[in-house]
Amino acid sequence: MRFAARGAWRAAAFVASIFFLAGCQGGSPVAPPTSPAVSTPAPSPDIAQGVRFGSPRGAAAIALAGLLGGYDLVGPFGPSSSLEFVGSPDQLVAQLASGQLDAALLPVNVAATLFNRTNGGIELAAITAEGLLYAVSNDPTVTSFSDLAGRNITAFGLGATPQFVIEFLSQYNNVAVDVDYTAEAPEAVAHLVSGQSDIGILPEPFVTSTLKQADDFQVAFSLNDAWLSATGSPLVTTALVFRTDWAAQHPELAQSVLEQVGESISWVKGHPASAAQILASAEILPNAAIAEAAIPRTNLVFLTGPQMRDITLEFLTVLHDANPESIGGQLPNATFFYPN
């Protein structure tokens, strides 16, 4: 098993997604801690095949901390398995489309877009997070989306899920908002801390970064809660996906990957301090203090089967009605959902 940890953590735009992650500039493999976080199941008959798994750095990869905690994937996934952390969704999308990856974590709307553009080339196996977008302000009177009217707002995520969410909530609440989208998330944080903006709409871990830099700032409200109130369904953001042909050829291996990701998420939620140390050591998040504080607000979940399908379709329908291109032009059909 190799852990490809490419370079020191620095913020970079995570194009077309809600993942706000760090860039990659080369580096050395990460040596995981020695205490296993998840159990080792019986070896799969597909052990010689292995699995090539990709994930963005940052909040999305928090779900995988249990796999880094001494469990090297060799048991069920094979000695040729790899878990690679990258800084751009373009890399993951390209590698899945070309067959260089078998499984990955992706934003839900990006997964739908890739499904549509590859004629069913990937499947959605699980939802791993339900939302990590928040309004941050030093004004205690800001407590809801309606309070954003007439304010100087900075955000990160132009052309991505944050913009789609902000625009939908603006229309739903009949509130005109003026948002300055920055090129990178740290730039939005800097605008807030320096007083250039009144309110920031940020994902984790940049919410926590802002709160640690400026004592007078607080989380004003959750856009995830605002979305749930408006639509009646969660703001699902992150998903585990499989290449369709790979999952069909290696069903027991795919099921093993699914189960281990679920165990990892359960372990992270129950052991945030230990998970934070692992995430910092692997340079997935900038330090353990930020990681531990950010974990509760990343809203980790593990949803599969009919529940996954139903809430995903509800989320994608809202995005499609607002902007069809945000999900690749059309709602995915039933074959989008693993197993099918």
LUMKE-705524 format. One line per 2 residues: number of its first residue (from 1); for each residue x, y, z of C-alpha. Coordinates in Angstrom, 3 decimals. Layout:
NUM = X/Y/Z; ...
END
This chain:
1 = 0.000/0.000/0.000; 1.368/3.435/-0.802
3 = 0.030/6.695/0.480; 0.903/9.368/-2.065
5 = 1.090/12.554/-0.021; 2.017/15.260/-2.426
7 = 3.428/18.277/-0.729; 2.697/20.689/2.080
9 = -0.845/21.792/2.739; -1.848/24.969/0.990
11 = -5.277/26.129/-0.057; -6.275/25.901/-3.702
13 = -9.496/26.219/-5.630; -11.434/22.991/-5.827
15 = -13.094/23.577/-9.195; -16.785/22.695/-9.637
17 = -17.221/21.294/-6.147; -17.743/22.049/-2.486
19 = -14.355/20.584/-1.596; -12.041/23.416/-0.704
21 = -8.722/21.769/-0.645; -4.976/22.102/-0.702
23 = -2.622/22.097/-3.633; -0.046/19.417/-4.380
25 = 3.550/20.075/-5.306; 5.359/16.760/-4.823
27 = 6.377/15.017/-1.636; 6.949/11.669/0.039
29 = 4.691/8.806/1.132; 2.926/9.143/4.461
31 = 3.747/6.538/7.109; 0.482/5.788/8.955
33 = 0.368/5.421/12.733; 0.628/1.909/14.132
35 = -2.750/1.638/15.913; -5.423/0.284/13.566
37 = -8.571/2.351/13.392; -10.774/-0.124/11.546
39 = -10.892/-3.883/11.507; -9.365/-6.094/8.835
41 = -11.992/-8.284/7.148; -11.304/-11.611/5.478
43 = -9.253/-11.265/2.276; -11.305/-10.773/-0.865
45 = -10.951/-13.228/-3.754; -9.920/-10.130/-5.748
47 = -6.893/-9.496/-3.499; -4.424/-9.673/-6.405
49 = -6.305/-6.912/-8.208; -6.142/-4.280/-5.488
51 = -7.967/-0.967/-5.647; -6.740/2.413/-6.833
53 = -8.464/4.971/-4.619; -8.298/8.754/-4.999
55 = -9.430/11.587/-2.751; -9.013/15.332/-2.559
57 = -7.196/16.712/0.432; -9.087/18.812/2.948
59 = -12.458/18.252/4.565; -13.602/15.529/2.167
61 = -10.673/13.286/3.117; -11.566/13.414/6.825
63 = -13.820/10.432/6.117; -10.742/8.334/5.308
65 = -8.719/9.044/8.452; -9.599/5.623/9.848
67 = -7.968/3.969/6.844; -4.769/5.902/7.521
69 = -4.653/4.925/11.174; -2.483/1.854/10.781
71 = -4.778/-0.046/8.447; -2.857/-0.257/5.184
73 = -5.562/-1.714/2.898; -3.326/-4.711/2.120
75 = -5.607/-7.237/3.841; -8.837/-6.905/1.867
77 = -7.709/-4.755/-1.014; -4.464/-6.350/-2.135
79 = -0.764/-5.421/-2.037; -1.067/-3.385/-5.224
81 = -3.678/-1.046/-3.702; -3.070/2.696/-3.511
83 = -4.695/5.622/-1.748; -3.731/8.923/-3.337
85 = -4.563/12.441/-2.153; -4.682/15.178/-4.772
87 = -5.498/18.866/-4.860; -7.782/19.139/-7.867
89 = -11.071/17.437/-8.761; -9.999/17.574/-12.375
91 = -7.364/14.972/-11.567; -9.870/12.601/-10.005
93 = -12.428/13.059/-12.766; -9.817/12.493/-15.475
95 = -8.363/9.450/-13.715; -11.771/7.851/-13.217
97 = -12.767/8.531/-16.822; -9.523/7.049/-18.145
99 = -9.608/3.981/-15.877; -6.590/5.038/-13.788
101 = -8.686/5.052/-10.607; -11.242/2.520/-9.412
103 = -12.826/4.496/-6.572; -12.797/8.074/-5.325
105 = -14.470/10.697/-3.193; -16.203/13.370/-5.285
107 = -18.723/16.173/-4.814; -22.197/14.764/-5.468
109 = -22.956/17.122/-8.356; -19.576/16.415/-9.947
111 = -20.311/12.694/-9.701; -23.627/13.232/-11.489
113 = -21.893/15.284/-14.183; -19.255/12.591/-14.708
115 = -21.960/9.914/-14.885; -23.781/11.875/-17.580
117 = -20.666/12.658/-19.592; -19.343/9.080/-19.531
119 = -22.677/7.412/-20.303; -22.845/5.730/-16.923
121 = -19.129/5.219/-16.368; -19.339/5.658/-12.598
123 = -21.708/4.675/-9.795; -22.575/6.444/-6.555
125 = -21.853/4.008/-3.719; -22.384/6.141/-0.590
127 = -22.921/9.652/0.699; -20.112/10.509/3.098
129 = -20.942/14.111/4.107; -24.098/16.202/4.273
131 = -22.762/19.730/4.192; -19.936/21.909/5.450
133 = -20.928/25.410/4.342; -21.435/28.178/6.909
135 = -21.886/31.931/7.229; -19.219/33.495/9.457
137 = -19.461/37.006/10.876; -18.465/39.251/13.771
139 = -21.965/40.765/13.824; -24.208/38.919/16.322
141 = -27.354/40.200/14.578; -26.636/37.972/11.563
143 = -28.490/34.741/12.299; -30.241/33.741/9.062
145 = -29.946/33.991/5.299; -32.361/36.930/5.249
147 = -29.833/38.923/7.269; -27.425/38.864/4.307
149 = -29.399/41.520/2.422; -27.325/44.623/1.776
151 = -24.216/43.202/3.398; -20.675/42.971/2.062
153 = -20.210/39.218/1.556; -17.169/37.253/0.506
155 = -17.225/33.606/-0.542; -15.239/30.967/-2.345
157 = -16.724/28.636/-4.971; -17.710/30.557/-8.093
159 = -19.151/28.120/-10.612; -19.320/25.417/-7.955
161 = -21.719/24.105/-5.319; -21.363/27.132/-2.984
163 = -22.522/29.484/-5.752; -25.411/27.168/-6.644
165 = -26.472/26.965/-2.989; -26.224/30.725/-2.422
167 = -28.213/31.515/-5.562; -30.933/29.000/-4.727
169 = -31.302/30.287/-1.155; -31.323/33.871/-2.427
171 = -34.235/33.087/-4.731; -36.070/31.003/-2.163
173 = -35.807/33.678/0.543; -36.384/36.535/-1.922
175 = -33.190/38.180/-0.715; -30.791/39.917/-3.091
177 = -27.215/39.249/-2.035; -24.018/40.799/-3.336
179 = -21.232/38.232/-3.160; -17.575/38.783/-3.974
181 = -16.141/35.383/-4.941; -12.424/35.049/-4.339
183 = -10.074/32.854/-6.348; -8.958/30.888/-3.273
185 = -10.518/30.213/0.117; -7.651/31.740/2.156
187 = -8.241/34.998/0.278; -11.838/35.011/1.523
189 = -10.602/34.379/5.065; -8.159/37.280/4.716
191 = -10.964/39.602/3.559; -12.933/38.759/6.681
193 = -10.096/39.067/9.159; -8.933/42.376/7.653
195 = -12.438/43.875/7.716; -12.861/44.080/3.933
197 = -16.036/41.993/4.216; -18.827/41.819/6.786
199 = -19.746/38.196/6.257; -18.019/35.164/4.816
201 = -19.661/32.073/3.362; -17.077/29.366/3.791
203 = -16.668/25.612/4.057; -14.652/23.759/6.619
205 = -11.779/23.810/7.402; -11.718/27.523/6.525
207 = -14.524/28.278/8.976; -12.341/26.980/11.788
209 = -9.307/28.799/10.376; -11.235/32.098/10.497
211 = -12.453/31.526/14.052; -8.922/30.780/15.249
213 = -7.507/33.911/13.584; -10.168/36.333/14.822
215 = -11.706/35.914/18.282; -14.652/38.218/17.517
217 = -15.950/36.028/14.674; -18.488/33.256/15.117
219 = -20.584/30.911/13.011; -23.659/33.000/12.230
221 = -25.719/30.163/10.740; -25.418/26.988/8.735
223 = -26.294/27.088/5.041; -26.855/23.373/5.360
225 = -29.692/24.073/7.816; -31.032/26.812/5.547
227 = -31.047/24.372/2.623; -32.841/21.712/4.684
229 = -35.451/24.250/5.776; -36.028/25.354/2.179
231 = -36.070/21.965/0.468; -36.923/19.440/3.166
233 = -33.857/17.361/2.306; -30.178/17.509/3.343
235 = -27.489/19.368/1.459; -25.502/16.301/0.423
237 = -22.012/17.222/-0.644; -19.559/14.330/-0.757
239 = -19.867/10.855/-2.221; -17.910/7.640/-2.635
241 = -17.982/6.574/-6.282; -16.847/3.467/-8.163
243 = -16.012/2.972/-11.798; -18.970/0.984/-13.078
245 = -16.979/-1.632/-14.999; -14.532/-2.128/-12.124
247 = -17.332/-2.687/-9.580; -19.024/-5.167/-11.929
249 = -15.784/-7.108/-12.462; -14.812/-7.116/-8.761
251 = -18.049/-7.092/-6.746; -16.595/-8.469/-3.508
253 = -13.704/-6.024/-3.617; -16.099/-3.123/-4.235
255 = -18.248/-4.216/-1.316; -15.149/-4.446/0.883
257 = -14.132/-0.884/-0.037; -17.645/0.323/0.773
259 = -17.655/-1.361/4.175; -14.202/-0.098/5.122
261 = -15.065/3.503/4.262; -18.158/3.153/6.435
263 = -16.069/1.809/9.331; -13.581/4.637/8.901
265 = -16.312/7.274/9.111; -17.747/5.662/12.235
267 = -14.289/5.622/13.841; -13.562/9.269/12.979
269 = -16.848/10.427/14.507; -16.088/8.491/17.682
271 = -12.402/9.461/17.939; -12.049/13.053/16.625
273 = -8.855/13.826/18.536; -7.058/10.732/17.236
275 = -8.389/11.337/13.739; -7.161/14.938/13.886
277 = -3.610/13.800/14.664; -3.681/11.422/11.690
279 = -5.057/14.084/9.336; -2.358/16.544/10.383
281 = 0.414/13.947/10.083; -0.739/13.076/6.582
283 = -0.893/16.806/5.662; -4.563/16.461/4.754
285 = -5.442/19.357/7.083; -3.017/22.073/8.251
287 = -2.768/21.043/11.905; -4.433/18.873/14.518
289 = -6.165/21.757/16.314; -7.957/22.895/13.162
291 = -8.737/19.307/12.198; -10.319/18.411/15.544
293 = -12.415/21.588/15.647; -13.530/21.150/12.030
295 = -14.586/17.490/12.234; -18.013/18.048/13.865
297 = -18.959/20.685/11.279; -18.090/18.444/8.327
299 = -21.263/16.449/9.057; -19.887/13.020/8.230
301 = -22.497/10.405/7.364; -22.536/7.013/5.694
303 = -25.676/6.593/3.619; -26.204/3.768/1.148
305 = -29.041/2.037/-0.680; -32.529/3.575/-0.957
307 = -31.835/6.325/1.585; -28.774/7.442/-0.398
309 = -30.726/7.320/-3.651; -33.697/9.305/-2.372
311 = -31.815/12.208/-0.786; -29.351/12.371/-3.681
313 = -32.152/12.663/-6.223; -33.847/15.342/-4.113
315 = -30.614/17.350/-3.988; -29.834/16.915/-7.677
317 = -33.393/17.830/-8.656; -33.087/21.175/-6.879
319 = -29.751/21.852/-8.615; -31.133/20.750/-11.981
321 = -34.164/23.000/-11.717; -31.936/25.960/-10.868
323 = -29.083/25.197/-13.286; -29.119/21.948/-15.334
325 = -25.434/22.269/-16.211; -24.522/22.040/-12.527
327 = -25.201/18.282/-12.764; -24.234/17.666/-16.385
329 = -27.499/18.641/-18.056; -29.919/16.010/-16.784
331 = -30.848/13.934/-13.770; -29.005/10.597/-13.695
333 = -31.054/7.437/-14.161; -31.332/4.480/-11.785
335 = -28.023/2.960/-12.902; -26.228/5.840/-11.203
337 = -26.739/4.142/-7.838; -24.646/1.211/-6.610
339 = -25.566/-1.584/-6.606; -27.859/-1.572/-9.599
END
